[in-house]
């Protein structure tokens, strides 16, 4: 398989992460607080800011990294796994945010995380020859 599809997915993920990270720090900061589960020991706003910074860093690394691309993909996959409890908390506690204003939408959102994890790993590995 050509590396073009992997590149497209990697650039899309990197862009998505960078834009989401900027939104964490600016226009959607309040919305993202709804996803912070109670088990996180930090204040929700601190968690949102920290995750926003992490998203910007990961997104930038996905876009720019060449030598450590596979490692960056693993870090991004780990990040996507780490935010799953927040998505689960939003669904369980029926918190409306980010357009997720029904139980069905919040539940469907849970299934995006495994897709993001697989995409991060797949798009950053070397294609088979």
C-alpha positions, 0 to 999 in steps of 0.5 A: 500500500502506498504511504499516501493514505497514511500521510493523509490520515496522519496530517488529518489527525495532526490537524484535528489535534492542533485545532482541538487543542487551540479550542481547549484554550480558547473558544470551547474551554467551558465546553471541554470542562463537561468532559472532565471526569470527577476522578481527575484530581486536578481542577477541570479548567487545569485539566482542560488547559493541560490537555489542550497543550498536549493536543497542540504538541501531539498534533504538531509532532504528527505534522512535523516529525519524521524520525520519531513518527512511530513514537509520536503515533504511539503517544497520540494513541495513548492520549486518545485512550487516556481521554476515553474516561472523559467521554464516558463520564460525559455520557454517563452524567448526561452532560451536553457539550460540543454538540453532544446534546443527546444520549445517543450522540454521547454514546456514539462518540465513545466509538470514535476513540478506538478509531482514533487510536487505530488511525494514530498507530496505522498512519505513523507506521512504515508501510509494508513492502 
